[in-house]
Amino acid sequence: MTDEIWDSLLPNEYRVLSPYQWTPIEIIRFTWEYLKTQSVYSVMDLGSGVGKFCLNLVQFANGSFPVYGVEDRKGLVTVSEKLMLKLKITGVTFTQSDFLVNFPYGHSHYYVFNPLYELMKGEHSIDFKKEKSAIEFIKNIQILKHHLYQCKKGTQVITYHGFGGSVLPGYKIVKKKEWELGEWMVWEKE
Ligand SMILES: C[S@@+](CC[C@H](N)C(=O)[O-])C[C@H]1O[C@@H](n2cnc3c(N)ncnc32)[C@H](O)[C@@H]1O
């Protein structure tokens, strides 16, 4: 899979967002290279978009662990599920839900590509259904931090372009790589 092939599978409205909103294949491959050295029970993508991270990770991993995605935009969940069927991919489950409200506890690994930042910027937005608000952004980061704090010891959170803050209470940084594409980090619950 390449980013170009992946993009060609998307409806145009989501294809144009690809460089800004969906994880590049190179980063997904690098995440897999890291995960295969770890003991992984399951991976949850918080804000799974068009399913690019989940669908490509499960293929790299050849089904060695289940992958889940939670996404609050119904249209994006529909696209993810259609791609899953079209590409005949198994081992992935997508759910339409707000992870701030119904946090999906119980996974060994979480993937976070700065999902809350959309409240801060006007460019390359998926849509304009969510009102831009710095106050709401800060409030939501606090809620996410609170949920991640409740996760059990050893839980790992992999961030790409960060999670929206600089400190994740209860977590230490165990790996970090600066890509030209953006910063990739692994945080572990102590
Ligand atoms: C930057 S995109 C990343 C998409 C995907 N993880 C990937 O790497 O290709 C962030 C996604 O998070 C979703 N999102 C933002 N806030 C959310 C929330 N509270 N609950 C569920 N999804 C959310 C957005 O709709 C968007 O699809």
The ligand as a Gaussian input file, in Angstrom:
#p B3LYP/6-31G(d) Opt

LIG

0 1
 C       -6.192000      13.776000      12.708000
 S       -7.520000      12.661000      12.419000
 C       -6.671000      11.095000      12.545000
 C       -7.392000       9.944000      11.888000
 C       -6.737000       8.565000      12.034000
 N       -6.418000       8.275000      13.410000
 C       -5.482000       8.436000      11.220000
 O       -4.424000       8.474000      11.823000
 O       -5.531000       8.334000      10.003000
 C       -8.410000      12.752000      13.980000
 C       -9.789000      12.110000      13.970000
 O      -10.311000      12.158000      15.294000
 C      -11.727000      12.317000      15.216000
 N      -12.180000      12.813000      16.525000
 C      -11.943000      14.037000      17.067000
 N      -12.483000      14.124000      18.296000
 C      -13.106000      12.930000      18.541000
 C      -13.854000      12.408000      19.639000
 N      -14.056000      13.137000      20.749000
 N      -14.330000      11.143000      19.563000
 C      -14.122000      10.397000      18.451000
 N      -13.421000      10.838000      17.362000
 C      -12.918000      12.090000      17.415000
 C      -11.906000      13.267000      14.050000
 O      -13.208000      13.206000      13.516000
 C      -10.827000      12.768000      13.076000
 O      -11.357000      11.808000      12.203000

